[in-house]
């Protein structure tokens, strides 16, 4: 294993299990993204339902 891979593995091990809290703007963006994905999913399922009839 070369030196770069060793340092990457060590860095990954140091950060394993550590999480950081999202900022308010990151939470808002995540909620917005989830709402958009949910709306797309509902529309896609409705489209597929009508195709099968």
DAVENTA-V13549 format. One record per residue. N is the residue number from 0. RES is the residue in one letter. SS is DSSP state (alpha for helix, beta for strand, coil for the rest). PHI is phi as a letter, one per 40 degrees, with the letter a starting at -180 (999 if undefined). Layout:
# DAVENTA-V13549
N;RES;SS;PHI / N;RES;SS;PHI
This chain:
# DAVENTA-V13549
0;X;coil;999 / 1;X;coil;c / 2;X;alpha;c / 3;X;alpha;c / 4;X;alpha;c / 5;X;alpha;c / 6;X;alpha;c / 7;X;alpha;c / 8;X;alpha;c / 9;X;alpha;c / 10;X;alpha;c / 11;X;alpha;c / 12;X;alpha;c / 13;X;alpha;c / 14;X;alpha;c / 15;X;coil;c / 16;X;coil;g / 17;X;coil;c / 18;X;coil;b / 19;X;coil;b / 20;X;coil;c / 21;X;coil;c / 22;X;coil;c / 23;X;alpha;d / 24;X;alpha;c / 25;X;alpha;c / 26;X;alpha;c / 27;X;alpha;c / 28;X;alpha;c / 29;X;alpha;c / 30;X;alpha;c / 31;X;alpha;c / 32;X;alpha;c / 33;X;alpha;c / 34;X;alpha;c / 35;X;alpha;c / 36;X;alpha;c / 37;X;alpha;c / 38;X;alpha;c / 39;X;alpha;c / 40;X;alpha;c / 41;X;alpha;c / 42;X;alpha;c / 43;X;alpha;c / 44;X;alpha;c / 45;X;alpha;c / 46;X;alpha;c / 47;X;alpha;c / 48;X;alpha;c / 49;X;alpha;c / 50;X;alpha;c / 51;X;alpha;c / 52;X;coil;c
